[in-house]
Amino acid sequence: MNIVIESNFAIALVLIGLRIGGVLIATPLFAVGGIPVRVRVLFTLLLAGVLVAARPGSIPAGTLTVDWIVQAALVELFTGALLAFGVSAAFAAFQFGGRTLDFQLGFGVASVIDPATQQQAPLLGSALNLMAVTIFFLLDGHHVLVRGLAHSVAILPPGSFVGGDGARLVVEHFGVLFAYGVAIVAPPMITVLLVDTAMAVAARTMPQVNMFILAIPIKIVVGISLLALSLEYVEPLLERLFRSIFVYWDELIA
């Protein structure tokens, strides 16, 4: 049995693979460091093959020149980086919010090894990020992610530039990291701030008591307790956060 692969299909497979590879690296699907590189590459090529097969003729005949292939590869890498930024900013919001709360609770100098990246990461930031990964899959975010990639292939054939104002959209979407990061940990942050204020007043009225030593365990207990209680009510916020990824994608490739 002879298997014949057309040159147009092979080039389109590689180009779309470059786009998808950049996106998947930034998603929780490939965030686990234990997945072998061969498995990641094979999965990327398989997904790219399915998307390219669903859109035959995405590369017009007669355009396969060396200059066009090199230019298209660079364009696909750039497009993949722009799409990946939308995913990265959403999950970085959890790291930012956790890191901010770490400083308030006195965990600023503490760090743990992130099981995904095998790098040092903030204590609460890592816990919130693992929670975000779990919720992302529970909300079927991986299904929406694949549909978003298929939509990008349908709108942007291999070698096509993004249609939206990429620089403006990146700057606007960058605010997601800070806005949602603070919103996720807002209840414990505000409560710990009130505790600090109360301790400051108590320190002025009772100078003989070492409020610094007393405040540390109180802030830790109050902060972590409020964080655990508030996470039960942040599901709508997390849905909006993950939805912002695909709103950004839609505006980017429009």
C-alpha positions as CSV (number, residue, x, y, z in Angstrom):
1,M,0.0,0.0,0.0
2,N,1.4,3.4,-1.1
3,I,0.6,6.4,1.0
4,V,0.9,9.7,-0.9
5,I,0.9,13.0,0.9
6,E,0.4,16.1,-1.2
7,S,2.9,18.9,-0.7
8,N,0.2,21.5,-0.1
9,F,-1.2,19.4,2.7
10,A,2.2,18.7,4.3
11,I,3.1,22.4,4.3
12,A,-0.3,23.4,5.7
13,L,0.2,20.7,8.4
14,V,3.5,22.1,9.5
15,L,2.3,25.8,9.4
16,I,-0.8,25.1,11.4
17,G,1.2,22.9,13.7
18,L,3.4,25.9,14.5
19,R,0.3,28.0,15.3
20,I,-1.3,25.3,17.5
21,G,2.0,24.4,19.2
22,G,2.4,28.0,20.4
23,V,-1.1,27.9,21.9
24,L,-1.0,24.5,23.5
25,I,2.3,25.3,25.3
26,A,0.4,28.0,27.2
27,T,-2.5,25.8,28.1
28,P,-2.9,23.4,31.1
29,L,-3.0,20.6,28.6
30,F,0.8,20.7,28.1
31,A,1.7,22.4,31.3
32,V,2.7,19.1,32.9
33,G,6.5,18.8,32.7
34,G,6.4,15.0,32.7
35,I,4.8,14.8,29.2
36,P,7.6,13.7,26.8
37,V,8.4,16.1,24.0
38,R,7.6,13.5,21.3
39,V,4.1,13.1,22.7
40,R,3.5,16.8,22.6
41,V,4.8,17.1,19.0
42,L,2.7,14.1,17.9
43,F,-0.5,15.4,19.5
44,T,0.1,18.9,18.0
45,L,0.6,17.4,14.5
46,L,-2.4,15.1,14.9
47,L,-4.6,18.0,15.9
48,A,-3.2,20.1,13.1
49,G,-3.8,17.3,10.6
50,V,-7.5,17.1,11.6
51,L,-8.0,20.8,11.2
52,V,-6.2,21.0,7.9
53,A,-8.1,18.0,6.5
54,A,-11.3,19.7,7.4
55,R,-10.2,22.7,5.3
56,P,-8.8,21.3,2.1
57,G,-7.3,23.7,-0.4
58,S,-6.2,26.2,2.3
59,I,-3.0,26.8,0.4
60,P,-3.6,27.8,-3.2
61,A,-1.7,25.9,-5.8
62,G,1.4,27.7,-7.1
63,T,2.2,29.5,-3.9
64,L,4.8,27.0,-2.5
65,T,8.0,28.9,-2.9
66,V,10.8,29.0,-0.4
67,D,10.2,32.7,0.3
68,W,6.5,32.2,0.9
69,I,7.1,29.2,3.2
70,V,9.6,31.0,5.3
71,Q,7.3,34.1,5.5
72,A,4.3,31.9,6.3
73,A,6.2,30.1,9.1
74,L,7.1,33.4,10.8
75,V,3.6,34.6,10.5
76,E,2.2,31.4,12.0
77,L,4.7,31.7,14.9
78,F,3.6,35.3,15.5
79,T,-0.1,34.3,15.3
80,G,0.4,31.4,17.7
81,A,2.2,33.8,20.2
82,L,-0.7,36.2,20.0
83,L,-3.3,33.5,20.6
84,A,-1.2,32.0,23.4
85,F,-1.0,35.3,25.2
86,G,-4.8,35.2,25.7
87,V,-4.5,31.9,27.5
88,S,-1.4,32.9,29.4
89,A,-2.9,36.1,30.7
90,A,-5.9,34.4,32.0
91,F,-4.0,31.8,34.0
92,A,-1.4,34.4,35.1
93,A,-4.2,36.2,36.9
94,F,-4.3,33.4,39.5
95,Q,-0.5,33.7,40.0
96,F,-0.8,37.4,40.4
97,G,-3.7,37.3,42.8
98,G,-2.0,34.6,44.9
99,R,1.3,36.5,44.9
100,T,-0.4,39.6,46.1
101,L,-2.1,37.8,48.9
102,D,1.1,36.0,49.8
103,F,2.7,39.4,50.6
104,Q,-0.2,40.4,52.8
105,L,-0.1,37.2,54.8
106,G,3.7,37.2,55.2
107,F,4.3,34.4,52.7
108,G,6.3,36.7,50.4
109,V,9.6,35.0,51.0
110,A,8.1,31.5,50.8
111,S,7.9,29.5,47.5
112,V,7.2,26.0,46.3
113,I,8.1,24.0,43.3
114,D,5.3,24.2,40.7
115,P,4.6,20.7,39.6
116,A,3.7,21.9,36.1
117,T,6.7,24.0,35.3
118,Q,9.2,22.5,37.9
119,Q,10.1,26.1,38.8
120,Q,9.8,28.1,42.0
121,A,6.4,29.7,42.3
122,P,4.5,31.6,45.0
123,L,2.7,29.5,47.6
124,L,-0.9,30.6,47.2
125,G,-0.3,31.4,43.5
126,S,0.6,27.8,42.8
127,A,-2.5,26.6,44.7
128,L,-4.8,29.0,42.9
129,N,-3.2,28.0,39.5
130,L,-3.8,24.3,40.1
131,M,-7.4,25.2,41.1
132,A,-7.8,27.1,37.8
133,V,-6.5,24.2,35.8
134,T,-9.1,21.9,37.4
135,I,-12.0,24.3,36.9
136,F,-10.8,24.9,33.3
137,F,-11.3,21.2,32.5
138,L,-14.5,21.0,34.5
139,L,-16.0,23.8,32.5
140,D,-15.0,22.0,29.3
141,G,-12.6,24.8,28.5
142,H,-10.4,22.3,26.5
143,H,-13.3,21.6,24.1
144,V,-13.9,25.3,23.6
145,L,-10.2,25.8,23.1
146,V,-10.1,23.2,20.2
147,R,-13.2,24.8,18.6
148,G,-11.4,28.2,18.9
149,L,-8.4,26.8,17.1
150,A,-10.6,25.4,14.4
151,H,-12.3,28.7,14.0
152,S,-8.9,30.4,13.7
153,V,-7.9,28.0,10.9
154,A,-11.2,28.7,9.1
155,I,-10.8,32.5,9.3
156,L,-7.0,32.6,8.9
157,P,-5.6,30.1,6.4
158,P,-2.0,29.2,6.8
159,G,0.3,32.2,6.2
160,S,-2.5,34.8,6.8
161,F,-2.0,37.7,9.1
162,V,-4.3,38.4,12.0
163,G,-7.1,40.7,11.0
164,G,-7.5,42.7,14.2
165,D,-5.4,45.4,15.8
166,G,-3.0,43.0,17.6
167,A,-1.0,45.6,19.6
168,R,-4.1,47.3,20.9
169,L,-5.8,44.0,21.8
170,V,-2.7,42.7,23.6
171,V,-2.5,45.9,25.7
172,E,-6.2,45.7,26.5
173,H,-6.1,42.0,27.4
174,F,-3.1,42.6,29.6
175,G,-5.4,44.3,32.0
176,V,-7.2,41.0,32.5
177,L,-4.2,39.8,34.5
178,F,-4.5,42.6,37.1
179,A,-8.3,43.1,37.2
180,Y,-9.3,39.5,37.6
181,G,-6.2,38.7,39.7
182,V,-7.3,41.2,42.3
183,A,-11.0,40.3,42.0
184,I,-10.3,36.6,42.8
185,V,-8.6,37.4,46.1
186,A,-10.5,40.6,46.9
187,P,-12.4,39.3,50.0
188,P,-9.3,38.0,51.9
189,M,-7.3,41.0,50.8
190,I,-9.8,43.5,52.2
191,T,-10.3,41.5,55.4
192,V,-6.6,41.3,56.0
193,L,-6.3,45.0,55.5
194,L,-9.0,45.6,58.1
195,V,-7.1,43.2,60.4
196,D,-3.9,45.3,59.9
197,T,-5.9,48.4,60.7
198,A,-7.3,46.9,63.9
199,M,-3.8,45.7,64.9
200,A,-2.4,49.2,64.3
201,V,-5.1,50.8,66.5
202,A,-4.5,48.1,69.2
203,A,-0.7,48.7,69.1
204,R,-1.3,52.4,69.8
205,T,-3.6,51.7,72.7
206,M,-1.7,48.8,74.2
207,P,2.0,49.4,73.5
208,Q,3.1,46.8,75.9
209,V,1.7,44.0,73.7
210,N,3.9,42.9,70.8
211,M,1.3,43.2,68.0
212,F,3.8,42.3,65.3
213,I,4.2,38.7,66.6
214,L,0.5,38.5,67.4
215,A,-0.7,39.8,64.0
216,I,1.2,37.2,61.9
217,P,-0.8,34.1,62.9
218,I,-4.1,36.0,63.0
219,K,-3.6,37.3,59.4
220,I,-2.7,33.8,58.2
221,V,-5.7,32.2,59.8
222,V,-8.1,34.9,58.7
223,G,-6.7,35.2,55.2
224,I,-6.7,31.5,54.3
225,S,-10.1,31.0,55.9
226,L,-11.7,33.8,53.9
227,L,-10.0,32.6,50.8
228,A,-11.4,29.1,51.2
229,L,-14.9,30.5,51.9
230,S,-14.8,33.0,49.0
231,L,-13.7,30.5,46.4
232,E,-17.2,28.9,46.6
233,Y,-18.7,32.0,45.1
234,V,-16.2,32.9,42.4
235,E,-17.5,30.5,39.7
236,P,-19.2,33.3,37.7
237,L,-16.0,35.3,37.9
238,L,-13.9,32.4,36.7
239,E,-16.4,31.8,33.8
240,R,-16.0,35.4,32.7
241,L,-12.2,35.1,33.0
242,F,-12.0,32.0,30.8
243,R,-14.6,33.5,28.4
244,S,-12.3,36.6,28.0
245,I,-9.7,34.3,26.3
246,F,-12.1,33.5,23.4
247,V,-13.5,37.1,23.2
248,Y,-9.9,38.2,22.7
249,W,-9.3,35.5,20.1
250,D,-12.5,36.5,18.3
251,E,-11.5,40.1,18.1
252,L,-7.9,39.2,17.1
253,I,-8.8,37.1,14.1
254,A,-11.9,39.1,13.0
